[in-house]
Structures are given as C-alpha cells and as structure tokens.
C-alpha cells in the first residue's frame, strides 16, 4: 500500500465562478483522494488533499491547470500530516 500524504493548496487566478470546486471534487473522487475544497474571500480557492502520494500528485497537477474556464496564476502547496479524512466535500 502506498504512503498516505496530505497537501494544503491555495490556488490563485480566475478560479471562482468557473466550476473549479466541482471539477476538483470530481477529480478527487475519481482518484480516491480525501479532503475538501472551498472558495476564499480573497478570490482564491483553498483545498486539502489526503491520499496515496501518486493520486495526490495527480490532483495537484489537475489544479495547476484547472477546469476549462479557469486561469490559474499561482499554486501554493504545503505539506501537512495526514488526519485520516473521509470523503471529499465542497465547503462553503
């Protein structure tokens, strides 16, 4: 079994109002990654990804590109200790 990792991500650019959260949730569920995604007041999107390292890395590659109408300008990634999250949700 692969090592479980956790990454906190802040994505900046045109990332709100472009189905960024929904697309990220779809991709996370498809890859078996746990966590959440939410809009921030400053216009960025914050997410936490927890799961096998290869799946988390693939999800990081996805958010660096974003869904079709997004324009990602910057992605900040921080390593954190896994907490054993279950499911992947869109938080308000």
N, C-alpha and C positions, 0 to 999 in steps of 0.2 A: 504494500500500500504506500502511496506517495505521501510525502510530508505535507501537513496542512499549514498554510501560511495565511496571513491577514495583511491587507493593504488598505490604508485610508487614502482616498483620492479626492483631489479638488480639481475640477475641470473648468477652465475659463474660456470665454469666447461667446459665440451665439449658440448657447446651449439650453436656453429655456424657450418654451413655445415651439419646439421642433421635434417633439416626441423622444427627447433624449432619455428621460427616465424610463418610459415604457420600453424603448428599444434595449436599454441596458438591462432591465428586468428580464425581458425575453431571452437575451443572450446569456445572462447569468443562469437562468433556469435551464436552458438548453445544455449548458456546460457543467451543471451541478455545483454551482458556486452559491454560497450562502451570503446573506448580508442585507444591505439596503441602499437606496439612492434617494436623494432629496434635493430640492431647489434651495438655494441660499438667498438671503435678502440682497446680497451684492451682485446678483445675476449669475453667479457660478452654480455648479452642481457638485455636491459632495456625495461620495459613495464609500461604502466599506465592502470589501470582497474578502471572503474567507472560504478556503477550499484547497484542493490539491494545487501545488505550485504551477504545473503546466496549465491548468484551467484558469487560474488567476492571471497568469501572464497573458493568456489569450484574451481574457476580458480587458486587461489593461491595453492591449493592442487595439481592441474594439473602441474603447472610449477615447483613445488618441485620435481616432478617425471620426467617430460619432455616426449617427444616422444621416441619411441623405441630405437633409436641410440644415444640419448643424455646421458650424465653422469653429473648430477647436483651435484656440490660440496657445493655450498653455495647459499642461497637466502636471500637477504636483503629487508625488507619491511618497507616502510614509509607511515604513514597516511598523507593525504592531504585533503584540502577542495574540494568538487566536483565543476567542472566548467561547467557542462552541455554538455559534449562531445556527439557527434552524430556519430554513426558508429564505426567500428573497422578497423584500417588500419595498414599495414606494412609500416613503414617509412624507408627511406634509409639514 
